[in-house]
């Protein structure tokens, strides 16, 4: 079912969030605490995206290998600092490919995106939704997976000028209607804000006066983490966040 996180705040190393934190994504790759019966480990690839400069587009590193096996990423992560990071480890749904391009984050310009969960009845349940996308978007899917299609749906609505909160809410509502029982924790950032949904899966958020961290599971034991209620949307920036209820009509 995957695990993911997004951070905004003072520059930190990728390693501090992903590898060094007591329950960071490295530990969550082999010992997650709240998978909701969606697998036992997250060993089917990983990725991290960040911004090399405040106004730069996002860059990313992705791999089909388990996070714990990639010494090159460990070396790079310790030397790479950013004020905005989105990272994920993957547990592939049975029948979906284990490839580098299937790992989050998905990216376009300043946008970084991840999905934690599963679309039930894939691919037939969402064929009609996919049919509403431009053909070029379908041809250019990163991989033949539910997460890549969710990203295409989100990206298309963002390109039409949609507000990120409304875009995520609308995509969740559409997919939950077409594929009941889906788990749809979506995570999106442009390096300035974070938008995330909790839909039948775990999500927590923590703020300090100058930072915010949204994660599938708390990455440490500090008491300042707040669980996000199920079927709610988080809109976060450094120092503050709000939580809105999600409905099947997609209106926060």
Buried (B, 14 or more C-beta within 10 A) or exposed (E): BBBBBBBBBEEBBBBBBBBBBEBBBBBBBBEBEBBBEBBEBBBBBBBBBBBEEEEEBBBBBBBBBBBBEBEEBBEBBBEBBBBBBBBBBBBBBEEBEBBBBBBBBBBBEBBBBBBBBBBBBBBEBBEEBBEEBEEEBEEEBBBBBBBBBBBBBBBBBBBEEBBBBBBBBBBBBBBBBBBEEBBBBBBBBBBEBBBBBBBBBBBBBBBEEEBBBBBBBBBEEEEEBBEBEEBBBBBBBBEEBEBBEBEEEBEB
